Amino acid sequence: MLCPFCNQIRHYLLDLLRVTPRDANYTGPGSRFCILRPELITAYCQAQAAKALKSKEKNFQEVDNLATES
């Protein structure tokens, strides 16, 4: 990896274990290193975004219905 502040090439050891959250429900052997898969986190975020979008659409429809009734 090239250091952006100097012209030296240095080797770095990256600790990627702490990038994703740990699975709190897993208590089996080696549970210290059991992390959630990035695919699961992505799927959860997408599901939450879809849920929020559906809630907003429902709220807009209710406001539109109230406006047309008045």
N, C-alpha and C positions, 0 to 999 in steps of 0.2 A: 504494500500500500504506500503510495507516495504522500508524504506529508505536505499539506497545502501551504505551510508557512516556511518550509525550507526545501532544499534539494536532496534530502537524504531519504533513502528508501528504508523503512522500518517494518518489522513484523509485529503485528498486534494479535493478542488473544482476546477474542470477544466472548463475553459471557451472555449467551442468548437464552439461557434458562429462565432468566427473570423478565424476558420480553413478553411472554404470555402468562396469564394467571394460572395458579395451581388448581387442581381439581380437589376441592375440599371434601367431596363425598368419598373419595377413594382412600381407604385406610389399609390397603394390602401391603405386602412386602415391597420395599422400594418406593413407598408413597412420598418420600421426600422429593423425589425427582419426577413425580407424575404431574404433567402439565396438560392443560386443555389444548387440543389440536387447533391450529389456526383456522382450519376449515369450519370447525364448530363455532368459533367466535364470529367468523364472517357470516355464517348462516344465521346466528342469533341476531346480529346487527341488522341484517337484511329483513328478518322477520319483524323486528321492532320498528323498523322504518316503514314497512308495509302496514303494520298495525296503526301507526301514527297517521299515515296518509289516509287510511280508511276512516279513521276517526275524524280527521279534518273534512273529508268529503261529506261525511254524515252531518257534521255541524253546518257546512255550507248549504246542504240541501234543506235542513231545518230552517235556517235563516231565510232561504229563498221561498220556502213554503209560507212562512210567516209574512213575508213581504207581499206575496201574491194574494193572501187572504185579506189583507188590510185594505 
